[in-house]
Amino acid sequence: MTLEGNCQNGSAEAGFRKRNPRDVFLRQSRVIEAIKRHGRRVSAECFTALISEVPDANPRVGIIVGHRFGKAVSRNRIKRVFRALVMQSCQELVPGRALLVFPKREALKMPFSVLAEKWSTTLQRAGVLRAKSEEGARVGR
């Protein structure tokens, strides 16, 4: 599976830093379907994620909320919350990974700080976020 148009020139990580952080979000249905078929599942109390390897590509995230979640107001609200989580952590995402997030209804009842903590611990455990010690080493260079 390839994600076309993700890297301008140079390495994936260098191209990622130059891009707009909103470019992290997946919008192509064929890529989303490929992740659904080939991704490995990681579950948390407030969301489920499918993670797929994407060689030589910038990290990408898709947020999927179906009609079963609830009415449009709650679906849009939870998408805004998870977009904010992605925007907070977009610089810490490991290149070469694509992630589909399926929020659960319980996430609407949680405070944002608790949700952010569960988000980071789950993604670190899954190998999608850089470790805190690696983050400090990268800043010190």
Backbone hydrogen bonds, N-H to C=O, Kabsch-Sander energy under -0.5 kcal/mol:
donor,donor_aa,acceptor,acceptor_aa,energy
4,E,2,T,-0.7
6,N,3,L,-0.9
15,G,11,S,-2.1
16,F,12,A,-1.8
17,R,13,E,-1.6
18,K,14,A,-0.9
19,R,15,G,-0.8
19,R,16,F,-0.6
23,D,20,N,-2.3
24,V,21,P,-1.5
25,F,22,R,-1.3
26,L,61,V,-2.7
29,S,27,R,-0.5
32,I,28,Q,-2.0
33,E,29,S,-2.6
34,A,30,R,-1.8
35,I,31,V,-2.1
36,K,32,I,-2.1
37,R,33,E,-1.9
38,H,34,A,-2.4
39,G,35,I,-2.4
40,R,51,I,-2.8
42,V,49,A,-2.8
44,A,47,F,-2.6
48,T,102,F,-2.0
49,A,42,V,-3.2
50,L,100,L,-2.4
51,I,40,R,-2.5
52,S,98,A,-2.7
54,V,96,G,-3.1
57,A,54,V,-1.0
60,R,97,R,-1.6
61,V,24,V,-2.6
62,G,99,L,-2.9
64,I,62,G,-0.5
64,I,101,V,-3.0
65,V,63,I,-0.5
69,F,66,G,-1.5
70,G,67,H,-0.8
75,R,71,K,-2.3
76,N,72,A,-2.8
77,R,73,V,-2.0
78,I,74,S,-2.4
79,K,75,R,-1.8
80,R,76,N,-2.0
81,V,77,R,-2.2
82,F,78,I,-2.4
83,R,79,K,-2.3
84,A,80,R,-2.0
85,L,81,V,-1.8
86,V,82,F,-2.3
87,M,83,R,-2.6
88,Q,84,A,-2.0
89,S,85,L,-1.6
90,C,86,V,-0.8
92,E,89,S,-1.2
93,L,89,S,-0.7
93,L,90,C,-0.6
94,V,128,V,-3.1
96,G,57,A,-2.3
97,R,94,V,-0.7
98,A,52,S,-2.7
99,L,60,R,-2.4
100,L,50,L,-2.6
101,V,62,G,-3.4
102,F,48,T,-3.4
104,K,46,C,-2.6
107,A,104,K,-1.8
108,L,105,R,-1.5
109,K,106,E,-1.0
110,M,106,E,-0.6
110,M,107,A,-0.7
115,L,111,P,-2.3
116,A,112,F,-2.8
117,E,113,S,-1.8
118,K,114,V,-2.3
119,W,115,L,-2.4
120,S,116,A,-2.4
121,T,117,E,-2.4
122,T,118,K,-2.2
123,L,119,W,-2.3
124,Q,120,S,-2.2
125,R,121,T,-2.2
126,A,122,T,-1.6
127,G,123,L,-0.6
127,G,124,Q,-0.9
128,V,123,L,-2.8
129,L,123,L,-1.1
130,R,92,E,-2.5
135,E,131,A,-2.0
136,G,132,K,-1.9
137,A,133,S,-1.8
138,R,134,E,-2.0
139,V,135,E,-1.7
140,G,136,G,-1.6
141,R,137,A,-0.6
141,R,138,R,-0.6
